[in-house]
Amino acid sequence: MTDNMHPTANNNLACFNDPEGGDGRLSCRTDNATVTYYMDSNGPVCELESEDKNAVTTTMGSDYSPTDLTISYDSSPTFEGSAETDIIYQECDAGVPSTADGVTWCNDAVDNAEFECDQQYVRLRGPGSYTRGLTCHETGHAIGLTHGKQADPILSNTDSRLGCLVTPVGSNVGLGANNRDNINGQF
């Protein structure tokens, strides 16, 4: 098995609050096994279209629900306090580097836990960007999964054992057995 759940021997930076649209280079782990998510529907700026919402719903149901995580949609998201919605999905170019299809960043690092984040944002660019593979990839980062270069032992970022955490990721790539084992071993 390859350890690509943050922290690893090759990626042990502490979690911190990234600015709006962080650079996506920091990995944080979700703060518990109960994961709530919300798909932005507040105005045209970062709102997900119905096909993008379908990709998120499919990914959460097909890839993450079969793990030891408890996944649920939060139709009334909480953006502050001790029980924030864990993952906020957005669709827009703001803060997404031109070399990336999406980013994940921590909005609320847990004060007493070095590697955990209470709320993370997943932002993918433009209409049609939300595919199962890319949604699985960025959600994986919000859960705490890393790329191959940060795994232990180090793998190529295209190694198939990484499932949807490969870079670049295909449109219909799922979580994969190694990532499922890492999630179940952590939570």
N, C-alpha and C positions, 0 to 999 in steps of 0.2 A: 504494500500500500504506500502511496505517496501522501505525505502530509502537506496539504495546501489549505489548511484552516488557520487563519491568523490567530496568534502569532506562530511563526515557524522559525527554525534556526536561521533562515535566510531572509526573514521579514519580521522583525520584532519591534518595530516602531510603535510608540504609544499612540493611541487614538486621540485626536483633538478636533475641535470645531473648525471645519474648513469654511472659508467665506462662501457666500452665495455662488453656486456653480463652481465648486472647488476643482482642483486640477485632476482629480481622479487617481492620483498616485498613492494616496493613503488608504490602507485597508483598515477597517474596523469590523468588529464582530457585533452582531445584534446582541442585545443585553439579556435575552431570555428565549425560551423555546416557544413562547406564545407570540406569534408574529401577525400584526395587523397591518393592512395596507389600504391605501386610498389612491384613486386615479383622479388627477386634477380635472375638475369640471368648472373651475371658476374663471370664466371669461375666455376670450379667444387666444390669449397670449401663449399659454402653456397647456391648454386643454387637450385631452386625448380624444380622438375620433372613435367611433364605435368599433372599427376594425382593430384599432390599437388596444382598446379595452378588451376585446376578445382575445388578443394575443396574451395580455397579462393574465386574464382569468384562466386561460388554457394552461399557461406555464405554471401558475400557482397550483392549479388542480392536478396537473399531470406530473410535474417535476418535484414540487416542494411539499405538497400535502402527503405523499407517500413516505416522507421521512418522519423522524421523531418530532418535527416541528408541528405546532398547531397553527394552521393558517386560517385567517378570516378577514373578510372585507369589512372595512370600517366606513360606513356611509356618512357618519358624522365625525370627521377627523378632529383630533386634538393636536394642537401645535405648540403647546407649552405645558409645563408641569411634570408630574412624575409618571403619568400614564399616557405619554404621547403616542400617536399613531406611528408605528415602526418604520414603514416605508411609504414615501410619497412619490408617486410616478408622475412625471411631467413630460410634455412634448414641445420642445422649442430649441432653437439654436443658441440661445443666450447661455454663455458660459461653457459651451461645448467646443473644445478645440477643433480647428479645421481638420486635424488629422485623426479625429475620433468620431465614432458613430454615437457615442453616449458617454456619460460620466455618472459616477456614484460618489456622494460625499456625505460626511457626517455633519449634522446640524446641531446635535446635542450629545457631546461625549459625556459618558457617565463619570462623575467626579471621583468616586472611590474605586473605579475599575479601570485599570490601565489600558485595556484593549477593547472596551465595549462602548457602543453608541446607542442612545435611546431612540433617536430618530435620524433616518438617513433619506436622502433624496436620490432618485434615479431619474436622470433627464436624458432623453434621446431626441435626436434632431428630427425635424420634419415629418410630414404625413407618410405613412407606410414604413417607417423605420422600426416600429414595434413588430418584430418577428419572434417566434418562439425562442430561437437561438440567442438573439441579442437580449431579449427580456430575461431569459434564464441566466445569461452571462452577468448582466448588471445586478440582477437580484442576488446572484451568488456572491458578488462583492458586498452587498448590504448584509448578507448573512455572515460573511467573514471569509469566503473562499478567495484564493489568490491565483495569480498566473503561475505558469510553470517555472519561470526564473526566480520566483519567490518561494517555491515549494522546497521540501526537504525529502529526498534529494532533489536537487535542481533538475528540472526537465526543460525541454524545448517548449516554447509557448504553443507549439502546434501538436504536442504529444496527445494522442487520442485518449489517454487515461484521464485527461483533464475534463472530458465531456464538454459541456458548454462554456467552460472557462478557457478553451483554446482561443488563440488570437491569430488571425481573424476567425470569427465563429460563423458557421453556416446558418442559414435561415431556419432550419428545422432540427437543430442539434439539441438534445435533451441533457439533463443533469449528469447522468452517468453514474456507474457503480462506485467509483472512488470518491466522488463528491458526496454521494449519499452516505457512504461509510464515515467520511469525515464529519458530516453534520450529525449523524446518529451517535458518533463517538463523543461529540462535544455537548450535545443536549440530551 
